[in-house]
C-alpha cells in the first residue's frame, strides 16, 4: 500500500525567544500544494519521513516539543548555511 504524501511547514522567528512552530500541515493534495508554494517561494524542502512521523501529530501553530529541538535545529542550521552560501555565491558574481 502506497503511503499518502504528507507535508509540514516549520517556521522559526529569529530572536523571538520561542521555539519553531508548525505553520502548514496537510496530506495528499494539500501536501502537494504546500510543497508547490514552498518551491515557488524558494523555501527549503527537507524530505525526511522520520521527521514527518515525529512532528505530524502537532497541530497548526503548535510549537516544536523540546525532545525534537535537536533534529529541527539541524535542519534550520542547514537552511541558514545554504542561504549564506547562496548569498556568498551571488555576491561574487
C-alpha positions in Angstrom: 0.0 0.0 0.0 1.4 3.4 -1.1 1.9 5.9 1.7 0.0 9.1 1.4 2.1 12.2 0.8 2.4 14.4 3.9 3.9 17.9 4.3 4.7 20.2 7.2 5.8 23.8 7.2 8.0 24.8 10.2 8.6 28.5 10.9 11.2 30.0 13.2 11.1 33.6 14.2 14.7 34.7 14.9 15.3 36.4 18.2 11.7 35.7 19.4 12.8 33.5 22.3 10.3 31.0 21.1 10.6 27.5 19.6 9.9 26.9 15.9 6.2 26.1 15.2 4.1 24.3 12.7 2.8 26.8 10.1 1.5 24.4 7.4 0.3 20.9 7.5 -1.5 18.6 5.1 -1.8 15.2 3.3 -2.5 14.3 -0.3 -3.5 17.2 -2.5 -3.0 19.7 0.4 0.6 18.4 0.9 1.2 18.8 -2.9 0.0 22.4 -2.6 2.2 23.1 0.4 5.2 21.8 -1.5 4.3 23.8 -4.6 4.0 27.0 -2.7 7.3 26.3 -0.8 9.1 25.7 -4.1 7.7 28.9 -5.7 8.9 30.9 -2.7 12.4 29.4 -2.5 11.7 27.6 0.8 13.9 24.7 1.6 12.2 21.3 1.4 13.5 18.5 3.6 12.4 15.0 2.5 12.5 13.0 5.8 9.7 10.7 6.6 11.1 10.2 10.2 10.7 13.9 10.9 7.2 14.0 9.4 6.2 11.0 11.5 7.6 12.6 14.7 6.0 16.1 14.1 2.8 15.3 12.2 0.8 14.9 15.3 1.3 18.5 16.2 -1.4 21.0 15.4 -1.0 24.2 13.3 0.5 26.9 15.4 1.9 24.4 17.9 5.5 24.8 19.0 8.0 22.0 18.3 8.4 20.0 21.5 11.7 20.1 23.4 12.5 16.4 22.6 12.5 17.4 18.8 14.7 20.5 19.1 17.9 18.9 18.1 16.6 17.4 14.8 14.7 20.6 13.9 17.8 22.8 14.8 19.9 20.7 12.5 17.5 21.3 9.6 17.3 25.0 10.3 21.1 25.3 10.6 21.5 23.6 7.2 18.9 26.0 5.7 20.8 29.0 7.1 24.1 27.6 5.8 22.6 27.1 2.4 21.2 30.6 2.2 24.6 32.0 3.4 26.5 30.0 0.7 24.0 31.1 -2.0 24.4 34.7 -0.8 28.2 34.4 -1.0 27.9 32.9 -4.5 25.6 35.7 -5.6 27.9 38.4 -4.1 30.8 37.1 -6.1 29.1 37.4 -9.4 
